[in-house]
Amino acid sequence: MSDSELSQSTVVFGLHLWELVGIGVGTAFVLLLVLLSLLCLLASRRRRRRRVPATPVLHLTTVAPNAYPKHPTKPPKDIQEVPSRAAAAPAAAPKTQPAQVLQAPPPDSIQIETGKEHRITFPEQPPPYHQRSGGPSSRGGSGESRGGGGEPGVPEVSHLGWGHWYTLKELEAATAMFADEKVIGEGGYGIVYHGVLEDGTQVAVKNLLNNRGQAEREFKVEVEAIGRVRHKNLVRLLGYCAEGNQRMLVYEYVNNGNLEQWIHGDVGPVSPLTWDMRMKIILGTAKGLMYLHEGLEPKVVHRDVKSSNILLDKHWNAKLSDFGLAKLLGSERSYVTTRVMGTFGYVAPEYAGTGMLNETSDVYSFGILIMEIISGRVPVDYNRPPGEVNLVEWLKTMVSNRNSEGVLDPKMTEKPTSRALKKALLVALRCVDPEARKRPKIGHVIHMLEVDDFPYRDERRGGKPPGITKSGEMPSSEPGDSSGNNTPKETPKGQPKEEPFKWKNQAA
């Protein structure tokens, strides 16, 4: 196009042709810039939406109730939440206590103390999930997790950093697809199967059932509490399975059942548990507790010490198990305040009343366990006469009436010596003292059980041990009275004898 043609006037406002061409090119350039700006703005917004905000809350997926074999979810009959009297009367708290001490965690969360400045919080109701196929409920399939099928927040082996990560396929093969005949135990939050791994190792597989998110909480609690623990009186946690929605814990297999079966089960008219065996079980359990309380940092409060959680090997060695309710207590804290959980009859009264938990709560439960082992009775039995329903109150009455031998398990044919029986009963009574501060540390309990001349050694030194009279009789006053001035006085002739001392009521 020649210069003369570009210089010609047009009908558009009389503009020259070259002017119209310039205006068109400029307008197109401006529109292109606007379009590019809009695209950049849209892309940046998408990137911001995709970013995951930093948060201390770890969301974990729940486990579907129907993702497990045949066994329906049962209401928890062994482990239950104990109503707290403090919640009903918050105004009754002592004024000297800081206000935040008696405030329990919010009902929609559970907190695990794992050391200084380190707290992990888990939501009560995890986010919803889409149930995958191939779990234990799909008996026809392998149940193997597919790539990309994991949920956000599902713990992986690199996150836990210990133990063996078992695949779901491995555990299905070990338990014959979680067959009914492999079941060796059931609880409120899981079913335990006996399994044999490919290398011949016998294991116990705890398949955690969902109970309002309890499976997730119990999984994390047990991993945090005993993942790295090694002690001969604690059941060893070998590994876990965390594929998709499945949560399973793999323990060493202890082949002689649990203590509850041997004490309360159908073992015939004569119990195979002799006095020496029972004391060995008591001492082994105490040593396991001492390791949790004094050998770890942070210390671990088991929170559910009872006969069904004491497993026995073929040599009658006790192994404390089931850490699903355990709490970690850092060295900078003397207690934690938490929702009251445990088994009825074993829960310490101050914990049931205020929710304040520390190792003395385990000591109380251990004292109940000693009484149960000695007497062969459950902590609370409503089938017995009114004065014998509560094991603690009944045993105190028997001891007050100087009938220590009357508390022995009638199925135990070989009776202990009077000194051995009185020593064991004294230790049990001191452990269940209504005042938590008066209970002995578990290390002191072991010392009392192991020393042959306890409590008579103090008498030779001119002192009187708490709760034992000079004559060697058990006390006729409260076990909480550490004065030791309980020697009974002779009643003059012709005067009526005093009534036996009545123990104060105490909630078990």
Buried (B, 14 or more C-beta within 10 A) or exposed (E): EEEEEEEEEEEEEEEBBBBBEEEEEEEEEEEEEEEEEEEEEEEEEEEEEEEEEEEEEBBBBBBBEEBBBEBEBEEBEBBBEBEBBBBEEEEEBEEEEEEEEBEBBEEEEBBBBBEEEEEBBBBBEBEEBEEBEBBBBBEEEEBBBEEEBBBEBBBEBEEBEEBEBBBBBBBBBBBBBBBEEBBBBBBBBBBBBBBBBEEEEEBBBBBBBBBEBBBBBBBBBBBBBBBEBEBEBBBBBBBBBBBBBBBBBBBBBBEBBBBBBBBBEEEEEEBEBBBEBBBBBBBBBBBBBBBBBEBBEBBBBBBBBBBBBBBBBEEBBBBBBBBBBBBBBBEEBEBBBBBBBBBBBBBBBBBBBBBBBBBBBBBBBBBBBBBBBBBBBBBBBEEBEEEBBBBBBBBBBBBBEEEBEBBBBEBBEEEBEEBBBBBBBBBBBBBBBBEBEBBBBBBBBBEBBEEEEBBBEBBEEEEBBBBBBEEEBBBBBBBBBEEBEBEEEEEEEEEEEEEEBEBEEBBB
